[in-house]
Amino acid sequence: MFNIKYDLNTIDEKRNIIKNKLFENSANIKQVDFTQICNSDLYLLYKLYDEIFFNSWFAENFKGKITFKFSKQLTRAAGNTTTKKHIEKIKPEEVEFQIKISLNHLFNFDKIDRDKYVGGIQAKSKLHSLMLVFEHEICHVIEFLICKKSSCKKEPFKKLIFNLFGQNESTHKLVTSREASFAEYGLVVGNKVTFEFQGKQIIGIINNINKRATVMSQNNKGNYMDRNGQHYIKYYIPLNCLTKI
């Protein structure tokens, strides 16, 4: 796999073939800016990449298992690949990987009018973004299988993903939940806000923003304490229920 090297035109042609086959075979992906998607689409994407980029290397050589999942919990990373520790000691047929792709990054894609990038490549649509993130994660799998470890910050991974997919950066510049929430509600971490909870009006400070905001409200009965000894109660509040003070 480390010996494969495609030029940029070939990479674009192969991605276009995969895109068209997704349109033909997926029940959800019928356009580049799809509105719904499910885990089975990731399995289809995997089979298409194996066929078109890897010459069916996984189908013919990989004896383990890969599971694919869209995740709402991934709010900072666009994708994540995990496997068991000490993979070099595990029998090939017992090797397992799990690839998670962030739903948040996909469905926040159109909420901000700016250029988005994955691996140094400008993502032109939700589907293009999905494919670029998928490429990054499948390269982790390949490196794990061949090198028994993987790091996108080190040279072997950088060489692999550039030769296969033309990606020349390890970071992604997609729309995060925080950025989308600021665009929609004008809220950022540190804002003082008020909200209604069980018939009472509560005042607090936003401590974190994902799908909901984590709000810390000063209260002597709270279980959370800061370095000054002040006690707080933690609330998880939908963004549309908060009013900035």
C-alpha positions in Angstrom: 0.0 0.0 0.0 2.9 2.3 0.7 4.1 1.8 -2.8 1.0 3.2 -4.4 1.3 6.8 -5.7 -1.4 8.6 -7.7 -1.1 11.9 -9.4 -3.6 14.6 -8.5 -5.6 14.2 -11.7 -6.0 10.5 -11.2 -7.1 11.1 -7.6 -9.8 13.5 -8.7 -11.0 11.0 -11.3 -11.2 8.2 -8.8 -13.1 10.4 -6.3 -15.5 11.3 -9.1 -16.1 7.7 -9.9 -16.9 7.0 -6.2 -19.2 10.0 -6.0 -21.2 8.7 -9.0 -21.4 5.2 -7.6 -22.6 6.5 -4.3 -25.4 8.4 -6.2 -26.4 5.1 -7.9 -26.2 2.8 -4.8 -26.9 4.8 -1.7 -30.4 5.3 -0.5 -29.5 8.6 1.1 -26.7 10.2 -1.0 -28.3 11.4 -4.2 -26.6 14.8 -4.3 -23.4 16.3 -2.9 -25.2 18.3 -0.3 -27.3 15.5 1.1 -29.8 16.0 4.0 -29.7 12.6 5.6 -27.2 9.8 5.9 -26.7 6.6 7.9 -23.9 4.1 8.9 -24.5 1.9 5.9 -23.3 4.7 3.6 -19.9 4.5 5.3 -19.7 0.8 4.6 -20.6 1.5 1.0 -17.9 4.2 0.9 -15.4 1.7 2.3 -16.1 -0.9 -0.4 -15.9 1.7 -3.1 -12.5 3.1 -1.9 -11.2 -0.5 -1.6 -12.2 -1.2 -5.1 -11.2 2.0 -6.8 -8.2 3.2 -4.8 -6.8 0.0 -3.3 -7.4 -2.6 -6.0 -9.5 -4.6 -3.5 -6.6 -5.0 -1.1 -8.8 -5.0 1.9 -11.3 -7.6 0.4 -8.4 -9.9 -0.5 -6.0 -9.4 2.4 -7.7 -8.0 5.5 -8.9 -10.7 7.8 -10.1 -8.5 10.7 -13.1 -6.3 11.1 -13.9 -2.6 10.6 -17.0 -1.0 12.0 -18.2 2.4 10.8 -20.4 4.9 12.7 -21.6 8.4 12.5 -21.2 10.2 15.8 -22.9 13.2 17.4 -20.4 13.1 20.2 -17.4 14.0 18.0 -17.6 17.8 18.2 -13.9 18.8 17.8 -12.5 16.1 15.6 -14.1 15.4 12.2 -13.2 11.7 12.5 -11.7 9.2 14.8 -10.1 5.7 14.3 -9.5 3.3 17.2 -8.2 -0.2 17.6 -7.0 -2.4 20.5 -3.6 -1.8 22.1 -0.6 -3.9 21.1 -2.1 -4.7 17.7 1.2 -6.5 16.8 0.3 -9.2 19.3 -3.2 -9.9 18.0 -4.0 -12.5 15.4 -4.9 -11.0 12.0 -8.5 -12.3 12.2 -9.0 -10.8 15.6 -7.9 -7.3 14.7 -10.7 -4.7 14.9 -11.0 -1.1 14.0 -13.8 1.4 14.6 -14.0 4.5 12.4 -16.3 7.3 13.6 -17.2 10.3 11.4 -18.6 13.5 13.0 -22.2 14.3 12.1 -21.7 17.8 13.6 -19.0 18.8 11.1 -21.1 17.4 8.2 -24.3 19.2 9.0 -22.6 22.4 10.2 -20.9 22.5 6.7 -23.3 25.1 5.2 -24.0 27.1 8.3 -20.9 29.3 7.8 -20.1 31.0 4.5 -16.3 30.5 4.3 -13.8 28.2 2.7 -13.5 24.8 4.4 -10.5 22.5 4.2 -9.6 18.9 5.0 -6.0 17.8 4.8 -5.1 21.0 2.9 -7.8 20.4 0.2 -10.7 22.8 -0.1 -13.9 20.8 0.6 -16.5 22.0 -1.9 -19.6 20.1 -0.5 -20.8 17.9 2.3 -19.9 14.8 0.3 -16.5 16.1 -0.7 -15.9 16.8 3.0 -17.0 13.4 4.0 -14.8 11.7 1.5 -11.7 13.7 2.5 -12.3 12.9 6.2 -12.9 9.2 5.4 -9.6 9.2 3.4 -7.7 10.4 6.5 -9.3 7.8 8.8 -8.7 4.9 6.4 -5.0 5.9 6.2 -4.9 5.4 9.9 -6.2 1.9 9.4 -3.6 1.2 6.7 -0.7 2.5 8.8 -1.9 0.5 11.8 -2.0 -2.7 9.8 1.4 -2.2 8.2 3.4 -0.4 10.9 1.3 -1.5 14.0 1.0 2.1 15.1 -0.3 5.3 13.5 0.2 9.1 13.9 -0.9 11.7 11.4 1.7 14.0 12.8 4.6 11.8 11.6 6.2 11.4 8.2 5.1 7.9 7.3 1.4 8.9 7.6 2.0 12.2 5.8 3.7 10.4 2.9 1.0 7.7 2.7 -2.0 10.1 2.6 -0.3 12.4 0.1 0.6 9.6 -2.3 -2.9 8.0 -2.1 -5.1 11.1 -1.8 -3.0 14.2 -2.4 -3.7 15.5 1.2 -0.8 17.5 2.5 -1.9 18.6 5.9 -3.0 16.7 9.0 -5.5 19.2 10.3 -9.0 20.1 9.2 -10.7 23.5 8.9 -14.3 22.6 9.0 -17.2 24.3 10.8 -17.3 23.4 14.5 -20.4 23.4 16.7 -18.9 26.4 18.5 -18.5 28.4 15.3 -22.0 27.4 14.1 -23.5 28.4 17.5 -21.9 31.8 17.4 -23.2 32.4 13.9 -26.7 31.4 14.8 -27.0 32.6 18.4 -24.1 34.9 19.0 -22.9 32.8 21.9 -19.3 31.9 22.9 -17.6 30.3 25.9 -17.4 32.9 28.7 -20.7 34.6 27.9 -23.0 35.4 30.9 -26.4 34.1 30.1 -29.8 33.5 31.7 -32.3 30.7 31.2 -35.4 29.2 32.8 -35.1 26.0 34.7 -37.9 24.3 36.6 -39.8 27.6 36.8 -36.8 29.6 38.1 -34.7 32.1 36.2 -31.0 31.0 36.4 -27.9 33.1 35.6 -24.6 31.5 34.8 -21.5 31.5 32.6 -21.1 29.3 29.5 -18.2 26.9 30.2 -18.4 24.8 27.0 -20.4 24.6 23.8 -21.2 21.4 21.8 -24.7 20.4 20.8 -25.8 22.1 24.0 -24.1 24.6 26.3 -22.6 23.7 29.6 -23.5 26.6 32.0 -22.0 27.0 35.4 -24.3 28.9 37.9 -22.9 30.1 41.2 -24.7 28.3 44.1 -23.5 27.5 47.6 -25.2 24.1 47.3 -23.3 23.2 44.1 -21.0 20.2 43.7 -18.5 22.0 41.6 -15.9 24.4 43.1 -13.4 26.8 41.5 -10.0 27.7 42.7 -11.4 30.5 44.8 -13.7 28.2 46.7 -16.9 29.4 44.9 -19.5 26.6 44.4 -21.5 26.0 41.2 -24.3 23.9 39.7 -23.7 22.6 36.2 -26.5 22.8 33.6 -26.7 21.4 30.1 -29.0 23.8 28.2 -30.1 23.9 24.5 -28.6 27.0 22.9 -31.9 28.4 21.8 -33.0 28.5 25.4 -30.2 30.9 26.5 -30.3 34.6 26.5 -27.0 36.5 26.6 -26.7 39.2 29.3 
